[in-house]
Amino acid sequence: MKKTLALILTGVLLVLSLASCGSSKDYVNYANTDLTAYVTPGAYKDLTVELPHVDPVDDAAVDAEIDNVLDAHKDLVTVERAAANGDTVNIDYVGSIDGVEFEGGADTDSELVLGEGGMIEGFEAGIVGMTAGETKTVEAVFPDPYSSNPDLAGKTAQFKITLNSVKEEVKPELTDDLVAELVSDSHNHVDDEHKDTVKTVEDYRAYVREQLEETYNDNVRKNQYLYTWTAIVNGCEVKKYPESAVKKLGKDLYNYNYTWFVASGYGNYGLTPANLGITKENCNKQARETLKEELCLWAIAKANNITVSGEQLQILRIAEMRHGVRQRPVVGQTALFRLLLPCLGITVAVEDNALVILVGAADDVVHLCVKIIGGFENVGDLAERL
């Protein structure tokens, strides 16, 4: 079910700089360009955006997360019963065809998980139902073709199998002792901040709930940024694109992706850049999509007489780098818009995924961010926090 995000912009919007490995003037000098010839912004005041549902955190979610952790800590326990699919068995075997043993057809103390298909057809199925200490001859068929030994392809072999032991995975119970193990192991089940406070089952359940709630809130915020910005861009009409900028950006994107392709080694497997969608046509399409975002945001900023100083711009670029969004020659306005959208929120109400953001007017958008983020008084303090 989708809920509704009501975004009310009352005379203030965020203007963001083109963030690239080079300079914004390499593509479009937005500040000194008449953007009305290129773009007409759509509705961005009193905008309603639908958000996808994100499951809230409840006891069932906590139980499911803990169950996943317990699954990862299953122990192999020897059992006295017939072997079944999913069991780990230890076997000795000797294979022959027409009574003649063949190379590579024998082993001792070999372990395999029944039902996973690690052996040729019929081999594992023949072990199902055997008990420890039993010896049995099983017929199994080699696949055709069989690259490991083409001479055996398609042939039926007889394997004399002795079952040494049967083990099954047993999920542990969540106890204080297991919690201590989870806290001390190297798999980061509990982060460093909580290692000294998580000591009991109750502590661990509370910790898991806290982590799930953080993830839930992050997902809600990400949806808020993504769907709001997407709606604004989709409502923007591009009359024409600055083609020189499209060519320059498209070329940079192609060069960037081509360099990635070469470094990845995909060419060693017979692939070409085009196999992965790396073409000049696709890169020019991506360039237009990026430029549409930037044209839209700059046009809205100009319509509302919003400017950003060099010092404030530096904050945005620091935020961008800290949050790891430099993944292409030009990172569109989207990333920074998503990062700093919450700074506009005077009041944020979250009720079963229905988020209502009331945005108040401010003379200085970045200082509004400073105030809401934590009362920082200067750029250095905010940069350090970001």
C-alpha positions, 0 to 999 in steps of 0.5 A: 500500500502506498501512503502520501507525502505532502511536501509544502514549499513556501517560497524556499527551495534548495539550490545546488551546485553542479558537482563534478570532477572538473568545474561546472563551467565545463558543461553549463554556466547555470548562474549566467544562462537564461534557463527559460529558453531551455526548461519550464519547471513543473509544480513544486509547491503544494506537491503531493508525492506517493511513497512505497510502503516500508514495513515498520519494526515489530516483534515479528521483525525482531524475531526474524532478524534474530532467527537469521543470525541463529541460522548463521550459527548452526552447528553440525551435530552427528546423528544416529539415523538414516541420511536425508537430503540436507545432511552432511555425510562422510563417506569412502567410495570406489568407482568402476565401470564394467568392473574396472576402476577408473582414475579419480573415481575413489576417495576416503573421508569425503564430505558432502551435503546431500541434495546440493548436486555436488556429485554426478547424477544418482550418486547422492540419491543413492546415499539417502536412506543409508545409515552410518557403517553401511556399505552399498553399491550405487549406480550413477551416470556421468553427464555428457559432455563431461569436461573433467574426463571426456572418456567418461561422458554419458557412461554409467558407473558403479560406486561402492560407498561406505557411509561413515557418519551423518551430521545435521545442522542444529540451530542454537538457542539464543542464550546469554552465553551465545550473546556473549559469543555474538558480541565478541566474534569478528562478524560485527553482530554487535557494533563497537558502540554497544559491545560493553552494554549488550550482555543478555538476551534482553539486551540483544533483542533491544539492540536488534530492534534499535538497529532495525528501527534505524534501517526503517527510518533510513529507508523512509528518508531515502524514499522521501528524497528519491520520490520527491526529487523524481516527482519534481524532475518528472514535472519539469519540461525541457524545451531543448538541451544545451547540445554542447553540454550534452556532447561534453558530458556524454563524452566524459561519461563514456570515457569514465565508463570505458576506463572502468570496463578496461580496468574490470577485465571484462574484455578478457571474457570476450565482452565489449563495452556495448555488451554492458550498455556502454555506448556513446548513444547511452552516455548521451542519453544519461547526459541529458537525464543529468542535465535535465535534473540540473536545469530543473533545479537551477530554474527553480532556484532562479525563480525563487531568487535563491543563491549559494555562496562559495563557502556554502557550496564547499559545504555541499561538496564536502557532504557529497564526498563524505557520503560517497556519491562521487561515482561518475564524472558529473554527479547530478543535483539529485544526490545533494538534494536528497542529502540536504532535503531534511534540512528544509524540514521545520516539522516532520511527522511520521505516521505509518509511512505518511510523512508530512514535511512543512518547509518554512521560509528562510533567508539562508538555506544553509544556515537553516540546515545548520540550525536544524542539524544541531545549532552549528555557528559556522561552516567549519563546525558543519563540515566537521559534522558532515 
